[in-house]
């Protein structure tokens, strides 16, 4: 008997965005490596890629995530 039971069906109301199929799923239909979520609503899951782009842009422009000191250039 396995120690951990693999959850194959999601809870009602859990929404995911499948990166492989580029579609919204209620409950995890695809493997975790291929999806974003869970989201609270279908609409949030539909905007998953847009949300990811916005967060990546914020991260790329956040000075706290860069190792260069003030006044130094990144080229060396």
N, CA, C and O atoms as a Tinker XYZ file with bonds, in Angstrom:
   304  protein
     1  N      0.843000   -1.184000    0.000000    73     2
     2  CA     0.000000    0.000000    0.000000    64     1     3
     3  C      0.887000    1.246000    0.000000    63     2     4     5
     4  O      1.774000    1.368000    0.845000    81     3
     5  N      0.661000    2.163000   -0.928000    73     3     6
     6  CA     1.510000    3.351000   -1.002000    64     5     7
     7  C      1.271000    4.297000    0.169000    63     6     8     9
     8  O      0.166000    4.387000    0.705000    81     7
     9  N      2.329000    4.993000    0.549000    73     7    10
    10  CA     2.220000    5.960000    1.638000    64     9    11
    11  C      1.462000    7.209000    1.215000    63    10    12    13
    12  O      0.711000    7.790000    1.998000    81    11
    13  N      1.666000    7.613000   -0.024000    73    11    14
    14  CA     1.025000    8.828000   -0.513000    64    13    15
    15  C      0.105000    8.466000   -1.665000    63    14    16    17
    16  O      0.505000    7.798000   -2.618000    81    15
    17  N     -1.102000    8.909000   -1.561000    73    15    18
    18  CA    -2.075000    8.639000   -2.609000    64    17    19
    19  C     -2.008000    9.757000   -3.641000    63    18    20    21
    20  O     -2.103000   10.934000   -3.294000    81    19
    21  N     -1.846000    9.391000   -4.901000    73    19    22
    22  CA    -1.780000   10.381000   -5.979000    64    21    23
    23  C     -3.176000   10.934000   -6.225000    63    22    24    25
    24  O     -4.127000   10.191000   -6.465000    81    23
    25  N     -3.273000   12.246000   -6.159000    73    23    26
    26  CA    -4.554000   12.891000   -6.384000    64    25    27
    27  C     -4.763000   13.053000   -7.888000    63    26    28    29
    28  O     -4.009000   13.762000   -8.554000    81    27
    29  N     -5.776000   12.400000   -8.406000    73    27    30
    30  CA    -6.016000   12.466000   -9.840000    64    29    31
    31  C     -7.170000   13.403000  -10.183000    63    30    32    33
    32  O     -7.281000   13.854000  -11.323000    81    31
    33  N     -8.015000   13.695000   -9.226000    73    31    34
    34  CA    -9.164000   14.560000   -9.466000    64    33    35
    35  C     -9.054000   15.778000   -8.576000    63    34    36    37
    36  O     -8.781000   15.658000   -7.382000    81    35
    37  N     -9.263000   16.939000   -9.146000    73    35    38
    38  CA    -9.186000   18.174000   -8.383000    64    37    39
    39  C    -10.436000   18.418000   -7.572000    63    38    40    41
    40  O    -11.454000   17.749000   -7.744000    81    39
    41  N    -10.340000   19.371000   -6.703000    73    39    42
    42  CA   -11.495000   19.783000   -5.908000    64    41    43
    43  C    -12.382000   20.665000   -6.782000    63    42    44    45
    44  O    -11.871000   21.415000   -7.614000    81    43
    45  N    -13.686000   20.589000   -6.610000    73    43    46
    46  CA   -14.551000   21.501000   -7.365000    64    45    47
    47  C    -14.171000   22.947000   -7.063000    63    46    48    49
    48  O    -13.954000   23.314000   -5.908000    81    47
    49  N    -14.096000   23.746000   -8.090000    73    47    50
    50  CA   -13.735000   25.144000   -7.914000    64    49    51
    51  C    -12.264000   25.428000   -8.054000    63    50    52    53
    52  O    -11.868000   26.593000   -8.006000    81    51
    53  N    -11.422000   24.407000   -8.227000    73    51    54
    54  CA    -9.992000   24.615000   -8.487000    64    53    55
    55  C     -9.801000   24.675000  -10.000000    63    54    56    57
    56  O    -10.201000   23.768000  -10.729000    81    55
    57  N     -9.189000   25.750000  -10.449000    73    55    58
    58  CA    -8.977000   25.937000  -11.878000    64    57    59
    59  C     -7.495000   25.993000  -12.177000    63    58    60    61
    60  O     -6.715000   26.538000  -11.395000    81    59
    61  N     -7.107000   25.430000  -13.308000    73    59    62
    62  CA    -5.716000   25.371000  -13.735000    64    61    63
    63  C     -5.606000   25.804000  -15.191000    63    62    64    65
    64  O     -6.584000   25.752000  -15.937000    81    63
    65  N     -4.407000   26.232000  -15.593000    73    63    66
    66  CA    -4.136000   26.522000  -16.998000    64    65    67
    67  C     -3.086000   25.532000  -17.461000    63    66    68    69
    68  O     -1.980000   25.498000  -16.921000    81    67
    69  N     -3.427000   24.718000  -18.466000    73    67    70
    70  CA    -2.498000   23.723000  -19.004000    64    69    71
    71  C     -1.610000   24.385000  -20.052000    63    70    72    73
    72  O     -2.099000   24.910000  -21.052000    81    71
    73  N     -0.300000   24.353000  -19.812000    73    71    74
    74  CA     0.666000   24.942000  -20.732000    64    73    75
    75  C      0.820000   24.106000  -21.997000    63    74    76    77
    76  O      1.083000   24.648000  -23.070000    81    75
    77  N      0.659000   22.810000  -21.879000    73    75    78
    78  CA     0.808000   21.903000  -23.018000    64    77    79
    79  C     -0.346000   22.065000  -24.012000    63    78    80    81
    80  O     -0.132000   22.178000  -25.219000    81    79
    81  N     -1.568000   22.075000  -23.482000    73    79    82
    82  CA    -2.753000   22.142000  -24.348000    64    81    83
    83  C     -3.292000   23.564000  -24.511000    63    82    84    85
    84  O     -4.196000   23.803000  -25.311000    81    83
    85  N     -2.732000   24.504000  -23.747000    73    83    86
    86  CA    -3.141000   25.909000  -23.764000    64    85    87
    87  C     -4.646000   26.053000  -23.554000    63    86    88    89
    88  O     -5.354000   26.693000  -24.331000    81    87
    89  N     -5.105000   25.417000  -22.452000    73    87    90
    90  CA    -6.527000   25.501000  -22.132000    64    89    91
    91  C     -6.726000   25.509000  -20.626000    63    90    92    93
    92  O     -5.842000   25.126000  -19.860000    81    91
    93  N     -7.896000   25.950000  -20.225000    73    91    94
    94  CA    -8.280000   25.996000  -18.818000    64    93    95
    95  C     -8.903000   24.659000  -18.446000    63    94    96    97
    96  O     -9.673000   24.084000  -19.216000    81    95
    97  N     -8.560000   24.166000  -17.248000    73    95    98
    98  CA    -9.092000   22.897000  -16.762000    64    97    99
    99  C     -9.673000   23.095000  -15.374000    63    98   100   101
   100  O     -9.116000   23.838000  -14.565000    81    99
   101  N    -10.777000   22.443000  -15.096000    73    99   102
   102  CA   -11.281000   22.425000  -13.722000    64   101   103
   103  C    -10.741000   21.165000  -13.084000    63   102   104   105
   104  O    -11.037000   20.054000  -13.524000    81   103
   105  N     -9.960000   21.343000  -12.061000    73   103   106
   106  CA    -9.263000   20.210000  -11.459000    64   105   107
   107  C     -8.041000   19.881000  -12.292000    63   106   108   109
   108  O     -8.020000   20.174000  -13.487000    81   107
   109  N     -7.022000   19.278000  -11.693000    73   107   110
   110  CA    -5.804000   18.988000  -12.444000    64   109   111
   111  C     -6.000000   17.798000  -13.385000    63   110   112   113
   112  O     -6.040000   16.650000  -12.942000    81   111
   113  N     -6.119000   18.076000  -14.666000    73   111   114
   114  CA    -6.233000   17.012000  -15.660000    64   113   115
   115  C     -4.857000   16.611000  -16.176000    63   114   116   117
   116  O     -4.618000   15.440000  -16.468000    81   115
   117  N     -3.962000   17.569000  -16.287000    73   115   118
   118  CA    -2.620000   17.328000  -16.822000    64   117   119
   119  C     -1.600000   17.311000  -15.676000    63   118   120   121
   120  O     -1.893000   17.790000  -14.581000    81   119
   121  N     -0.404000   16.760000  -15.926000    73   119   122
   122  CA     0.630000   16.715000  -14.885000    64   121   123
   123  C      1.002000   18.111000  -14.379000    63   122   124   125
   124  O      0.896000   19.098000  -15.108000    81   123
   125  N      1.434000   18.174000  -13.137000    73   123   126
   126  CA     1.785000   19.448000  -12.502000    64   125   127
   127  C      2.861000   20.204000  -13.277000    63   126   128   129
   128  O      2.860000   21.435000  -13.288000    81   127
   129  N      3.769000   19.492000  -13.917000    73   127   130
   130  CA     4.853000   20.157000  -14.668000    64   129   131
   131  C      4.328000   20.929000  -15.872000    63   130   132   133
   132  O      5.039000   21.768000  -16.425000    81   131
   133  N      3.096000   20.657000  -16.282000    73   131   134
   134  CA     2.529000   21.283000  -17.470000    64   133   135
   135  C      1.426000   22.288000  -17.162000    63   134   136   137
   136  O      0.682000   22.677000  -18.062000    81   135
   137  N      1.305000   22.717000  -15.904000    73   135   138
   138  CA     0.181000   23.605000  -15.598000    64   137   139
   139  C      0.517000   24.664000  -14.574000    63   138   140   141
   140  O      1.430000   24.505000  -13.763000    81   139
   141  N     -0.243000   25.759000  -14.625000    73   139   142
   142  CA    -0.225000   26.818000  -13.619000    64   141   143
   143  C     -1.497000   26.664000  -12.801000    63   142   144   145
   144  O     -2.532000   26.253000  -13.327000    81   143
   145  N     -1.424000   26.989000  -11.527000    73   143   146
   146  CA    -2.622000   26.968000  -10.699000    64   145   147
   147  C     -2.347000   26.308000   -9.373000    63   146   148   149
   148  O     -1.215000   25.899000   -9.112000    81   147
   149  N     -3.327000   26.195000   -8.549000    73   147   150
   150  CA    -4.748000   26.427000   -8.821000    64   149   151
   151  C     -5.130000   27.901000   -8.709000    63   150   152   153
   152  O     -4.509000   28.680000   -7.986000    81   151
   153  N     -6.162000   28.245000   -9.444000    73   151   154
   154  CA    -6.755000   29.577000   -9.413000    64   153   155
   155  C     -8.150000   29.462000   -8.811000    63   154   156   157
   156  O     -8.764000   28.396000   -8.851000    81   155
   157  N     -8.645000   30.558000   -8.258000    73   155   158
   158  CA    -9.950000   30.560000   -7.601000    64   157   159
   159  C    -11.108000   30.581000   -8.590000    63   158   160   161
   160  O    -12.224000   30.190000   -8.251000    81   159
   161  N    -10.842000   31.038000   -9.821000    73   159   162
   162  CA   -11.931000   31.123000  -10.799000    64   161   163
   163  C    -11.434000   30.757000  -12.185000    63   162   164   165
   164  O    -10.233000   30.771000  -12.458000    81   163
   165  N    -12.371000   30.433000  -13.047000    73   163   166
   166  CA   -12.057000   30.128000  -14.434000    64   165   167
   167  C    -11.413000   31.346000  -15.107000    63   166   168   169
   168  O    -10.471000   31.206000  -15.887000    81   167
   169  N    -11.919000   32.518000  -14.805000    73   167   170
   170  CA   -11.417000   33.751000  -15.412000    64   169   171
   171  C     -9.950000   33.992000  -15.044000    63   170   172   173
   172  O     -9.153000   34.391000  -15.894000    81   171
   173  N     -9.593000   33.750000  -13.774000    73   171   174
   174  CA    -8.187000   33.902000  -13.366000    64   173   175
   175  C     -7.302000   32.938000  -14.149000    63   174   176   177
   176  O     -6.221000   33.314000  -14.604000    81   175
   177  N     -7.755000   31.707000  -14.305000    73   175   178
   178  CA    -6.977000   30.708000  -15.037000    64   177   179
   179  C     -6.842000   31.090000  -16.509000    63   178   180   181
   180  O     -5.800000   30.838000  -17.114000    81   179
   181  N     -7.867000   31.688000  -17.089000    73   179   182
   182  CA    -7.814000   32.115000  -18.489000    64   181   183
   183  C     -6.749000   33.181000  -18.705000    63   182   184   185
   184  O     -6.198000   33.293000  -19.800000    81   183
   185  N     -6.457000   33.958000  -17.680000    73   183   186
   186  CA    -5.464000   35.031000  -17.781000    64   185   187
   187  C     -4.104000   34.625000  -17.199000    63   186   188   189
   188  O     -3.280000   35.488000  -16.897000    81   187
   189  N     -3.869000   33.339000  -17.044000    73   187   190
   190  CA    -2.638000   32.851000  -16.411000    64   189   191
   191  C     -1.380000   33.309000  -17.132000    63   190   192   193
   192  O     -0.417000   33.723000  -16.487000    81   191
   193  N     -1.370000   33.243000  -18.447000    73   191   194
   194  CA    -0.168000   33.626000  -19.195000    64   193   195
   195  C      0.074000   35.133000  -19.100000    63   194   196   197
   196  O      1.219000   35.570000  -18.988000    81   195
   197  N     -0.976000   35.912000  -19.144000    73   195   198
   198  CA    -0.853000   37.364000  -18.993000    64   197   199
   199  C     -0.314000   37.712000  -17.606000    63   198   200   201
   200  O      0.559000   38.568000  -17.468000    81   199
   201  N     -0.837000   37.047000  -16.594000    73   199   202
   202  CA    -0.378000   37.260000  -15.218000    64   201   203
   203  C      1.105000   36.901000  -15.093000    63   202   204   205
   204  O      1.872000   37.623000  -14.456000    81   203
   205  N      1.499000   35.788000  -15.700000    73   203   206
   206  CA     2.904000   35.371000  -15.647000    64   205   207
   207  C      3.802000   36.389000  -16.334000    63   206   208   209
   208  O      4.876000   36.708000  -15.823000    81   207
   209  N      3.376000   36.908000  -17.495000    73   207   210
   210  CA     4.171000   37.927000  -18.194000    64   209   211
   211  C      4.340000   39.179000  -17.336000    63   210   212   213
   212  O      5.433000   39.738000  -17.245000    81   211
   213  N      3.253000   39.609000  -16.711000    73   211   214
   214  CA     3.320000   40.805000  -15.854000    64   213   215
   215  C      4.259000   40.584000  -14.676000    63   214   216   217
   216  O      5.055000   41.462000  -14.342000    81   215
   217  N      4.171000   39.423000  -14.048000    73   215   218
   218  CA     5.047000   39.134000  -12.891000    64   217   219
   219  C      6.503000   39.026000  -13.316000    63   218   220   221
   220  O      7.391000   39.481000  -12.596000    81   219
   221  N      6.759000   38.431000  -14.472000    73   219   222
   222  CA     8.137000   38.339000  -14.968000    64   221   223
   223  C      8.708000   39.721000  -15.241000    63   222   224   225
   224  O      9.866000   39.987000  -14.919000    81   223
   225  N      7.916000   40.595000  -15.824000    73   223   226
   226  CA     8.359000   41.957000  -16.108000    64   225   227
   227  C      8.660000   42.707000  -14.808000    63   226   228   229
   228  O      9.655000   43.428000  -14.723000    81   227
   229  N      7.805000   42.539000  -13.800000    73   227   230
   230  CA     8.048000   43.170000  -12.501000    64   229   231
   231  C      9.351000   42.651000  -11.900000    63   230   232   233
   232  O     10.149000   43.429000  -11.377000    81   231
   233  N      9.565000   41.349000  -11.972000    73   231   234
   234  CA    10.765000   40.737000  -11.414000    64   233   235
   235  C     12.011000   41.245000  -12.141000    63   234   236   237
   236  O     13.009000   41.581000  -11.504000    81   235
   237  N     11.954000   41.301000  -13.475000    73   235   238
   238  CA    13.108000   41.743000  -14.258000    64   237   239
   239  C     13.477000   43.191000  -13.965000    63   238   240   241
   240  O     14.643000   43.567000  -14.087000    81   239
   241  N     12.503000   44.004000  -13.582000    73   239   242
   242  CA    12.753000   45.423000  -13.327000    64   241   243
   243  C     12.876000   45.762000  -11.844000    63   242   244   245
   244  O     12.964000   46.937000  -11.486000    81   243
   245  N     12.883000   44.765000  -10.993000    73   243   246
   246  CA    12.991000   44.988000   -9.555000    64   245   247
   247  C     14.468000   45.071000   -9.172000    63   246   248   249
   248  O     15.184000   44.078000   -9.301000    81   247
   249  N     14.941000   46.222000   -8.709000    73   247   250
   250  CA    16.365000   46.363000   -8.391000    64   249   251
   251  C     16.826000   45.457000   -7.249000    63   250   252   253
   252  O     18.023000   45.199000   -7.118000    81   251
   253  N     15.913000   44.977000   -6.433000    73   251   254
   254  CA    16.308000   44.084000   -5.332000    64   253   255
   255  C     16.794000   42.735000   -5.844000    63   254   256   257
   256  O     17.452000   42.007000   -5.100000    81   255
   257  N     16.488000   42.373000   -7.103000    73   255   258
   258  CA    16.864000   41.075000   -7.643000    64   257   259
   259  C     18.130000   41.129000   -8.480000    63   258   260   261
   260  O     18.511000   40.125000   -9.082000    81   259
   261  N     18.786000   42.274000   -8.529000    73   259   262
   262  CA    20.008000   42.403000   -9.324000    64   261   263
   263  C     21.207000   42.557000   -8.391000    63   262   264   265
   264  O     21.118000   43.191000   -7.340000    81   263
   265  N     22.320000   41.968000   -8.793000    73   263   266
   266  CA    23.518000   41.967000   -7.955000    64   265   267
   267  C     24.393000   43.192000   -8.143000    63   266   268   269
   268  O     25.351000   43.372000   -7.391000    81   267
   269  N     24.102000   44.034000   -9.112000    73   267   270
   270  CA    24.957000   45.193000   -9.352000    64   269   271
   271  C     24.708000   46.260000   -8.294000    63   270   272   273
   272  O     23.570000   46.519000   -7.902000    81   271
   273  N     25.777000   46.860000   -7.852000    73   271   274
   274  CA    25.664000   47.955000   -6.885000    64   273   275
   275  C     25.282000   49.234000   -7.620000    63   274   276   277
   276  O     25.453000   49.333000   -8.835000    81   275
   277  N     24.781000   50.182000   -6.902000    73   275   278
   278  CA    24.388000   51.462000   -7.505000    64   277   279
   279  C     25.577000   52.099000   -8.205000    63   278   280   281
   280  O     26.655000   52.203000   -7.620000    81   279
   281  N     25.396000   52.527000   -9.445000    73   279   282
   282  CA    26.461000   53.170000  -10.195000    64   281   283
   283  C     27.321000   52.229000  -11.002000    63   282   284   285
   284  O     28.103000   52.685000  -11.836000    81   283
   285  N     27.204000   50.921000  -10.784000    73   283   286
   286  CA    27.976000   49.948000  -11.560000    64   285   287
   287  C     27.178000   49.515000  -12.779000    63   286   288   289
   288  O     25.947000   49.499000  -12.754000    81   287
   289  N     27.884000   49.165000  -13.840000    73   287   290
   290  CA    27.197000   48.650000  -15.016000    64   289   291
   291  C     27.174000   47.130000  -14.929000    63   290   292   293
   292  O     28.029000   46.531000  -14.276000    81   291
   293  N     26.200000   46.503000  -15.585000    73   291   294
   294  CA    26.097000   45.047000  -15.544000    64   293   295
   295  C     27.159000   44.374000  -16.401000    63   294   296   297
   296  O     27.402000   43.177000  -16.245000    81   295
   297  N     27.797000   45.115000  -17.302000    73   295   298
   298  CA    28.789000   44.526000  -18.203000    64   297   299
   299  C     30.133000   44.282000  -17.508000    63   298   300   301
   300  O     30.973000   43.558000  -18.043000    81   299
   301  N     30.344000   44.851000  -16.372000    73   299   302
   302  CA    31.587000   44.553000  -15.693000    64   301   303
   303  C     32.277000   45.752000  -15.280000    63   302   304
   304  O     33.353000   45.673000  -14.688000    81   303
